[in-house]
């Protein structure tokens, strides 16, 4: 239920009018003096201290926290073609654990097509492969890299999939685990000693040479991996009416290796400074609190900062945080539209925030992924990001994200790729989102559209696996999900009536407690395959809805029904189905209890 008083609407308009393009430009230009910003570097420490100083100047009391992060920093790479002719090809090192040493590795180069990776013999070879694969939207990584490692590959040359801008090489990453590894998942980080990326254009030339046979190369990829002590900056603006509850507004400080990161994420840090400056001026009129977090370890630490923060402050996040707003990649030149709103309980709020700030109607929706420091799915927080995008004709579909700018994760992410007017608009959108989250009496979350989306996802999963219905099905989950859809609509109606009737504070509090805990029950089952204190696996980068039961599709592809592998997976899915069903059950029971109390109070 999105509802503000007239007084709050006037206050929001006043705050929008205080957005200063001059302040944004000055801070942006100053911040760019520190870039590129690798995690663990002196530049990172200087950037953190600059942000801290600005927050203090704006009247906040920021704190620098310190934590240990397992990071892999690429230093340099070189690709020399030795035969059938000698040449050097521009390349960039992968953010990996393996390293070659200065001498590099030399060997025969063989091209392996996407469908043959893991099957074609490649022991002792340098493999040339396409980043684009048929089974993973993030391209050649993780499971496929582990297969190549197991097969004894000596090195890997990856052809950038970006045909939109075929001459650039985007710095790509190992995201095999979320944050610091543990004894249970450190083996998932591949250790191929030499991985480099080349542009799409150069890759086509190399592919031609490799297919002719007799191609040899020397690959050098220097990467430093180990534990480093990193800074992490936080600051909180305490609300006046409900200060214990807070919205987590966050973005990362470090930039991709070798990239000035003008819109990934220098612009995001500058936007957060401006939001903090304006909100703190009016803190006496904010309802709930706003906590700002400036992450480190994002680019070369597998989201080390945000995952550590979730670990270190799990209890207060679980019980006090009302949501997560990620500020990443605003202010890209040419970003004149907004592509999609995140599917979830705050999608209606995201759409309304864009509409109120810009007049743009966001009509498409997207399932949130692990990108953007979404490290809090297991904890159950609502996640959102409402950053602008370049229109379709200017949008590079092979990047993630910089507003869709082709310069994403390249040395060309310089100041001329940013636009302060667009950044000011993005700040206005975020300000609308934040203010409604802090000052709407009832938390502005509507579970009805979310319930519609997840019910369709579950029905599609069942339909695709219907041939094994007699052996395993999602019927119990579907029954609970349909019930959730009906109850979500009733909850939204109760919140609307409470506002219209001027319900007493205890009724509003009952609704808010319910809304927060419905998120805690539904988000982990919809987005995570980890326990509530754990991190989602990176196998699909968080892009797979209901990952606990998604393997029903794999079960449906197996020979029926008596193979041991079928029964093993069937047993796993039965247990995971129970987990998912229980999430819906807990949410439904809570909504029923709350509705009964609200109905009694409202009469």
N, C-alpha and C positions, 0 to 999 in steps of 0.2 A: 504494500500500500504506500504509494508515493504521495505524501501530503505535507505541505508546509503552511505555516501561518502567514498572513499578509505581512506581518512584521519581518518574518524570516525572508520572505521573497524580496522585500525592500533591501534587507541587509545583503542578500546574495547579489543583487544588482549593484549595490555600492561596492562590494568586493570585486566584482568583475571590472568595474571602472577603475580599480586601483592596479590592474595588471600593467606593468611598465615595460614597454619594449626597450627602453633605454637601459633599464636594470638588467633585462634578459641579455641584451647584446653585450653589455660590459662584462657580465659574469661569464658568458659563453666564450668571448674572446680571451678572457683571462684563463679560463679552464683549459682551453686548447693549448696554452703554453706548456702544459704538463704532458700532453699526449705525444706519442703512444704511451699507454700506461699498462705495462705488464704487471701482473700480481706479484707481490714480493719485492717490487722495485722501489728505488728512491722516488721515482715519479709518482708512484701510487701513494706513498706516505705524504708527499708534498700536496697531492690533490686532496687527500683526506683532511689535511691540516687547513687547506684553503676553504673547503666546505665547512669545516668546524668554525673557522674564523667568521665566515659569512653568517652562519646560523647564530653565533654569539652576537654579531652586529645587529641581527634582527630581533634580538631579545630572548632567544631560546637558550637552553642549557644542555648542549650536546655532550655525549660521552663517546670516547674511542674505546671500543672493546678489542681484545686481542685473542686470536685463536690459531691453532695449528691446522694447516691445510696441505694436502698431498697434491702438488701441482706438477704439470708437465709443460715446460716452457720451450717452444721451438726457438732455436737461435739462428740457424742458417741452413740452406739447402743448395745443392748443385746437381744438375743432371747433365751428364756428358754422354753423347752418343758416339760410340767408338767405331761402329761398323753398321751398315755398309759404307757410311761416310761419317766424317767427324764433324760434330757440331755441338753447341751448347744450347739447351732449351731452358727458357725461363720457367721457374717452378717455385713453389712454396712448400715448406715442410708441414706435415700433418701434426696436429696436437696429439701426441702419442706418448708412450712410455719408452719404446725402443729407441736406440740411437746407434749410429754407425761408427762414430769416431771420425777424426779428420780424414782418414784414408778412404772412407766410403766402402761400398761393396761393388764388385764387378761381376757381370755374368751375362748369359744369353737372355734376350728379351722375347717372351712369347705373349701373344694376345689371347685373352680368354674372354669369351662373350659372357654377358650377365647370366644367361641360363646355364652356362657350363662351370661357373665358379663353384668349387667344392667337388667337382667331378673330374675335370680335366687335370691330367698329371702336370705338376709344376714344381716338384721337389728340386731345390737347388737353382731354380730359375728366378729371374726378375720378371714379374708379371705386369703386363700392361692391361688395364681394365677400365671400363666405363664406370663413372660414378653413378649414372642412372641405372637402376635395377628394376626388375619387374615386381619385386615384392616389398620394397621399402621406400616410402616417400622421402626419407632423408638420404637415400642413396647408399653407396657402398660403405658399410660400417659394421661394427659390433659382430653379430653372428657370422656374417660372411668373412670378416677379417679373421675371426677365430678359426674358421674352416681353412683359410689359406695358411694360417700359422701352423695348424696341425699337419697340413700337407707338406710343410717344409719349404715354403717360399722364401727366397733369399731377400727379395725386395719387391716394392710395389710402386708402379707409376699409375696414378689415377687421372683419368681424363675428365676434366670439369664438365658438368652437364649443362652449363649455362650457354645455350645457343642464342639467347636474347642479346647478350653482349659477349661474343665468342672469343674476344681477345683478353679478357680478364681472368685472373685466378683468385677465387674466393678462399680465404683461409678457413679450412674445415677442421672439425674437431672429433676427438674421441669422447663420446658420451656413453660409454659402456656401463657405467654405474653412476648413481646420483650422489654427488658429494664425495667425502672421504670414503675410501673402500674399507671393508671389514674382512675378517677372516673368511666369511661366508661368500663374498663376491669378488675379492681381489683377483681371482683367477679369470674373471670375465673381461679384464683389461688386457687387450692383445699386446704382444711384445714383438711384433715384426720390426726388425732393426731399421729398415729404410722404407719410408712411405713419403712420396712427394705428389703434389698435384700440379698438373699443367693445364693450360687453357684449352677450351674446346677446339679452337682453331689449330693449335700446335698438336693436340691429341689426334686429330684426324691424319695429320702428316705421319705421326709416329705409328698410327694403326696401319697405314699403308706399308711402311717399312717393315713392321713386324710380320705382316701377313706374307711378305715376300720371302721371309726366312733369312737367317744369318745375321740377325740384328744383335748387337752387343752394346752394353751401356755401363757407365759407372754412376752410382747413385750415392750422394752424400746427404745425410739428414741428421743434423745435430740437435738433440733435444735434451734438456736437463730436467730430470725428474727427482723429486724428493719432498721432504716436509719443510715448510716455511711458516714462519710466524707472520700472520697478516693482520692489518687493522680493519675494523668494521665500525662505522659511525652510526649512532642512533640519537634521536632527539624526539621528545614528546611534548605536545601541546595539550595540556589538561583541559578537558571539557568542564563546564560549569554545573551541569545538571546530573550527568551520569559519567563521572570521570573514570570509573574503573573499567568501563568498556572502551575499546579503542579500535580504530581502523588502521591497518598496517599499510602505509604508502611507501613504496620501495622502488629501487632501481640500482643498477650496478655501476661501479666507478671505473673498473678496469676496462680497457679497450681490447679488441682482437689483436693478436700479434702483428706487428708491422703496420698497423692501421691507426691513423689519428682519431678515428671513431667519432666524427663530428655528430653523427646521428645514432651512434651506438657505442657509448651512451652518454657522451658529453652533453647533448641536448637534454636528455632525461634528468641528469643531475642538476642542470641549470633550471629546468622546469620545477623540480622539487624545491630548490631554493626559493623560487618565486612563490610557490604555494605556501611554503612555511612562513615567508615574510608576511604575506597577506593574512593568513589564518591567525598568526600570532597577534596581529594588531587587534583582532576581534575575538580573542580567546574567551573573554568574559561572556560572550554571547553564543559560544559553541556549546552544544548539548553534550556530546560524547567526545572522547579524546582522539587525537590523531598522532600516531607514532610514525616517524620517518626512519627508514633504514637504508643506508647506502652500502650495498654489498660489494665485497671483493671476492676474488677466486671464481668469478663467473665464467670467464672465457677459457682459462687454462686450468681451472680447478674443478670442472664438472659441477658447477653451482655450489662450490665449497662453502661460501659465506652464508647463503640462505639456508642450506641444509644444516650447517652447524647451529645457526640461530634457532632453527626449529628444534634441534636436539637440546640446546642449552636453556631454552625458554618455553619448552613444550607445554608445561602446565598452564602458564598464564595465557599462552596462545589458545590453548584448548578451551579454557573457561572464561576468557575475557575478550578475545579478539572477535570483532563482528565481521571482518572481511579483509581481503587482500587486494590492493590496487597496484598493479605493476606499471611503472612509468619507464618505458623503453622505446627509443627510436622516434620521439616526436620531432617536429620541426623540419622534416625533409623537404628540400626544394621540390615544388610541383605537387606536394601532397595535399590536394584540394578536396579530397573526399574521405569517407569512412567506409571501409569495405564490409565489415561484418561485426556483429555483436556476439559476445561469448554466450553459448548456451548454458543456462544455469538460472539460479534464483535471482541473480542481479541483471539478467539480460534486459529486462524491461527498464531498469534504472539506467543501464548503459545507453540504450536507445533514446530515452528521455533526456539524458544529459547531453548527448550530441544534438538532438533536436533543439533543446532550449538554448544551447550555446551558439549553434551555427545555422539552424533552420534546415539542416540536412536530415532526411529520413533514411535511417539505416534499415535496409530491407532484407539483407542476408544474415545468416547465423553460421557460427562455426563451433565445433567441439573444441574446447580448450585443450592445449597440449602441455607437455612438460617444459617447453621453451618459456623464457621470461621468468626464471626463478620460481616456477610454480612448485615449490618444495613443501607445500602444506596441505596436499590432498588427503593424506592419511589422517592428519589432525582434524580435517573436516571443514576448513575455511572456504567460504565463497571466494572465487577467483575472478578478477576482471582486469582488462586492459582496453583502453578506448582511444588508441592512437590513430592519427590520420594516415592516409595512404595516397599514393599517386594513382591517377586514373588508369584504366586498363591499357591504353595505348602506351603509357610510360612505365607501367609496372613490370618489373623483371620477375617472372614467376619462379625463378630458380634461387631466389634469395630469401633470407629469413632474419632481419626484416628491413630496417632503415626506411620504412614507409614504402618498400618495394623498389628502392633505388639500386641501380646496378653496381654502385660503389660499395655496397655492403661487404664488410670484411676484406677491404683492399686498401692499398696505400692512397687511393684517390678519394678517401672519405675526409676531405679537407673542408675548410670553412665555407667555400663557395657552394658546397652541397647542402648547406643549411639555409633556412629562411626564417628570420626572426618574426615576421608577420604570422607565418604558419605556426611557429612555436607558441606565440601568444594565444592563438586560437586553441591549440592543444591544451594549454594551461587553463583556458576558460572552460573547456569540456571537463577536465579533471576536477576543477574547482566545483563545478556543478555536481559531479558525482560525489565528491568528498562531503560537500555541505549537506546534501540530502541524507547521506549515510550518518552524519553526526546529528542532524537537527530534525529529521522526521521523527515525530513521537514514537510511532511504530516503525520498526526497522523496514526500510523500503525494499523488501524482497518478496517476490511473487513466485511461488512454487508451481503455479498452474502451467505456464509455458514449459518449464523444466520437466514437469511430469508428462506432458504431451510428447516431448522429444524423447525421453528415455523409454516411454511405453512403445513408441514406434521402433526404436532401436531393438528392444527386446523382442517385439513381434517379428521383426525382420530376421533376427537370429534364429528364432524358432522356425520360421518358414523355410529358411535355407537348410535347416537340419531336420526337417520333418520326417524324413525317411527312417530316422532312428528313434522316433517318438516312443516306440514300445520299450526301448532300452534306456533312454534318457531324454528328458524334456524339461522345458522351463515353465511348465504349467503353474507350479506353486509360486514362482517369482512373478509371473504374469498376473496371477490373481491378486497378489499384494500390490503390484504396481498399478493395476486398475483402481484398486481401492484408494491408493495414494492419490491418484489423479482426482477422484471425487472429493477426497478430504482436503486436498490443496485448494480446490475452488471454494470450499466452505470456509477454510481458514482465511482466504483473501476477502471473502464477503464479511466475515466477522471483524476483520481489521478495518474495513471500510465503514461498517456500521458503528464501530467503536469511535472512530474519528468524527463521524457525522453527529453522534449523540454526545460528544464531549465526555467520553468515558473517564472514570476516575483513574488515578495513577496506578492503583494496584491491578486494574484490568489491562492497562497498557503494558505494565511490567510482565504480566502473565503471557501476553501475546509475544513480547520480545524474547522471553525465556524459551518459549516454544519454537519460535522462528530460528533462534540460534542452534537449538539442539536438533531440529529437523535437518539442518545443514550438516551437523556432526554425524547424523545417521546415514544420510543419503550420499553425500560427496565421497566418502571412502569407498563405498561399494560401486559407485558409478565411474570412479577415476583411478582407483588404486588397487594393486594386487599385494600390497604390503600390510602389515599390522598397523594399528593406529599410530604407533610411535615410529614407524619405519618410512622408507622412501619407495615410491613407485619404481618398478623396474624400467630400464631404458630400452627394452627390446623394441618397442614401437614408438619410443619418444613420447609416451603418454597419449598417443593419438587414437588408441583403441578404447572405445567405451566398454565398460563392464569387463575389464581384463581378466577377472577371476573366472568368468564363465564363457569367455569368448572362444575357448578351445572346443566348444561344442561343434564348431565348424570343422575342426580337425578330426573329431570323433566321427563326424558324418562322412568323412572321406575314407575311413578305414574299412577294411573288409569286415563284413558282418558274420557273427557277432562274438565269435569264441576265441579269437586270437588273444594271447596274453596282453599285448599292447593295448588292445581295445578295452579290456577289463581294468587295466591299470589306470588308464585315462578316465574311464567311466567312474571309478572309485574317487579319483581326485575331483572330478566335476560334481559329484554328489555332495562332497564336503564343501566345496566352494559355493554350490547353490544354496546350501544351508546358511552360509555366511551372508550371502546377498539377500536371501529371503528375510533373515533376521533384521537386517538394516531397514528394510521396508516396514517390517512388523513394529519395530521400535518407533519409527517415525509416525506410523499410523496411530499407534496407541497414544502417543504423546499429543497428537492433534485432537484425538477424540476427548481426552481428558481436558485439554485446554478449551475446546469448544463448549464442553459442558459447564465449565466455570464461567466463561464469558457470557454464555446465554443466561445463566442464572443471575449474573451481575447486571446485564443490560435489560433483562425482563422481556 
